[in-house]
Amino acid sequence: MAEPISIKQTIVVRSRPDVLYRLALEPKRRLKWDPNLVQADYEGEGAASATTRWCALSSRAACWGCALPPSTASCRPQRGGWESVRHVGPLEKLTQSWVFRPMPGGTEVTLTVNARVRYKFVKAPVERILHNMVATTLLELQRSVDAQGAQLLEDMGRELQERQKADKKAAKEAAKAAKRKK
């Protein structure tokens, strides 16, 4: 009766694993960059208590609501994930697993989504929706990290231009002063 769906995609992001871990698995931070989430927050005692770490997430694409506890018991910035605690619309079970593998020049991020569809006739559309959500989530993660880096590069470029203008102006004035002395 239950039909399994498994989606796994990998992308390389120019950032450290611990930064990506926080962006992907902390509800408040993820809500800022992930367009697939409408609501994300801690329930109960909040982030300080490891036993009551639950998040309420909803998807815009599918309009499904679910309560997901983060299964981040290891607290290492290399893997973590979410798991549904009850059925979610046509899904009997929904899990999301993140793996952050450091490599030269960045981090290899692997997002795996596993689901069990309650009814066979909705498997194809749900699988399409989940594929789109995984791809969108990974691309937006990369964009959010690159946006920070792009802003830094833009600021550094602007400072360099101003410094070059100032150096050029100083060289011009020095040339004028040298002509006057002759």
C-alpha distance (Angstrom), angle and dihedral (degrees) to the residues before:
residue distance angle dihedral
M1 . . .
A2 3.83 . .
E3 3.80 112.9 .
P4 3.83 116.6 -152.3
I5 3.81 122.7 -135.0
S6 3.80 122.0 -169.2
I7 3.80 123.8 -176.4
K8 3.79 124.2 178.8
Q9 3.81 125.3 177.6
T10 3.80 131.7 169.9
I11 3.79 131.2 -158.8
V12 3.82 134.4 172.2
V13 3.81 115.1 -126.0
R14 3.80 125.0 -171.3
S15 3.79 98.3 -125.1
R16 3.79 141.9 85.1
P17 3.83 119.1 -83.5
D18 3.81 94.1 -120.0
V19 3.82 92.0 55.1
L20 3.81 91.8 49.0
Y21 3.81 91.0 45.3
R22 3.81 90.9 56.9
L23 3.81 92.7 44.8
A24 3.81 93.8 49.9
L25 3.80 102.5 38.1
E26 3.80 106.7 32.5
P27 3.81 107.4 85.9
K28 3.82 98.4 -145.0
R29 3.81 93.4 49.6
R30 3.79 94.5 43.3
L31 3.78 92.1 51.2
K32 3.83 89.2 61.7
W33 3.81 96.3 59.8
D34 3.82 108.6 19.7
P35 3.83 111.5 87.2
N36 3.82 90.9 -166.4
L37 3.80 92.3 68.7
V38 3.76 124.4 78.5
Q39 3.79 98.9 172.6
A40 3.80 132.2 15.3
D41 3.76 127.5 164.5
Y42 3.79 144.5 132.0
E43 3.77 118.4 -93.9
G44 3.78 125.3 -154.7
E45 3.78 117.9 9.6
G46 3.81 93.3 -4.4
A47 3.77 132.7 -134.2
A48 3.80 93.9 -29.1
S49 3.79 94.2 66.7
A50 3.80 116.3 65.5
T51 3.80 93.6 -164.3
T52 3.79 96.5 58.7
R53 3.79 100.2 41.7
W54 3.80 103.3 136.3
C55 3.75 129.0 148.8
A56 3.75 130.5 -158.3
L57 3.79 109.4 -145.0
S58 3.77 132.1 177.6
S59 3.77 129.9 -172.4
R60 3.81 122.0 -134.8
A61 3.78 92.4 -159.3
A62 3.77 96.1 56.6
C63 3.84 101.4 17.0
W64 3.80 91.3 -132.7
G65 3.76 121.9 146.6
C66 3.77 124.3 -153.2
A67 3.76 141.8 161.0
L68 3.78 110.8 -125.2
P69 3.80 126.6 -174.8
P70 3.79 114.4 -151.4
S71 3.78 109.2 -120.0
T72 3.78 94.7 -150.1
A73 3.78 98.7 133.2
S74 3.80 94.0 141.1
C75 3.83 94.3 56.5
R76 3.79 89.7 -153.3
P77 3.78 114.2 138.8
Q78 3.81 91.5 -128.3
R79 3.79 103.6 74.1
G80 3.77 140.9 14.3
G81 3.75 141.8 136.4
W82 3.78 153.5 173.0
E83 3.77 131.9 -105.4
S84 3.80 129.3 -167.8
V85 3.79 116.7 -118.0
R86 3.82 94.9 -158.4
H87 3.78 138.5 14.1
V88 3.79 116.1 -64.8
G89 3.81 113.9 -148.7
P90 3.82 106.4 -67.0
L91 3.82 90.5 -7.8
E92 3.77 119.1 95.9
K93 3.81 92.7 -169.0
L94 3.80 133.6 6.8
T95 3.82 126.1 -171.7
Q96 3.77 131.2 174.4
S97 3.78 122.3 -164.0
W98 3.82 126.9 -170.4
V99 3.82 124.9 -163.7
F100 3.82 120.2 -173.2
R101 3.81 112.6 -166.0
P102 3.82 115.6 -175.5
M103 3.78 115.7 -132.9
P104 3.81 135.7 163.0
G105 3.80 109.4 -68.3
G106 3.79 97.0 14.6
T107 3.76 144.3 -31.8
E108 3.77 132.2 -55.2
V109 3.80 106.4 -131.7
T110 3.81 118.6 -161.1
L111 3.78 119.3 -171.0
T112 3.79 117.3 -168.3
V113 3.79 122.4 -173.5
N114 3.79 119.6 -170.4
A115 3.77 121.9 -174.8
R116 3.75 139.5 168.8
V117 3.80 114.9 -145.7
R118 3.78 115.4 -145.8
Y119 3.82 94.5 -146.4
K120 3.79 127.8 38.5
F121 3.82 95.7 -141.6
V122 3.84 92.7 64.1
K123 3.80 96.1 47.4
A124 3.85 96.9 96.1
P125 3.83 97.4 49.2
V126 3.80 93.1 42.0
E127 3.81 90.5 48.7
R128 3.83 90.0 51.8
I129 3.81 91.1 49.7
L130 3.81 91.8 48.5
H131 3.83 91.8 48.6
N132 3.81 89.9 52.5
M133 3.80 91.8 46.8
V134 3.83 92.7 50.8
A135 3.81 92.9 48.0
T136 3.80 92.6 45.9
T137 3.80 92.3 47.8
L138 3.82 93.5 51.4
L139 3.81 93.6 45.1
E140 3.81 92.7 48.2
L141 3.82 90.3 48.5
Q142 3.80 89.0 54.3
R143 3.82 91.9 45.4
S144 3.80 93.0 49.9
V145 3.81 91.2 51.8
D146 3.81 93.1 42.6
A147 3.82 91.1 47.7
Q148 3.80 89.5 61.0
G149 3.80 91.1 47.6
A150 3.81 92.4 43.9
Q151 3.81 90.9 52.9
L152 3.80 90.5 49.8
L153 3.82 91.5 49.5
E154 3.80 90.8 47.5
D155 3.81 91.6 51.4
M156 3.81 91.5 47.1
G157 3.83 90.3 48.9
R158 3.79 91.4 50.5
E159 3.82 91.5 50.0
L160 3.81 90.4 48.5
Q161 3.83 91.0 51.6
E162 3.80 91.7 49.9
R163 3.80 90.7 48.2
Q164 3.82 91.2 49.4
K165 3.83 90.7 49.7
A166 3.80 90.6 49.9
D167 3.84 91.3 47.9
K168 3.81 91.0 48.2
K169 3.80 91.5 49.6
A170 3.82 91.3 48.0
A171 3.83 91.0 49.1
K172 3.82 90.3 49.7
E173 3.81 91.9 50.7
A174 3.80 90.6 46.3
A175 3.84 89.5 52.6
K176 3.82 90.4 50.1
A177 3.80 90.9 49.3
A178 3.82 90.6 49.6
K179 3.85 90.6 52.0
R180 3.82 91.2 51.1
K181 3.82 91.4 53.4
K182 3.81 91.7 55.9
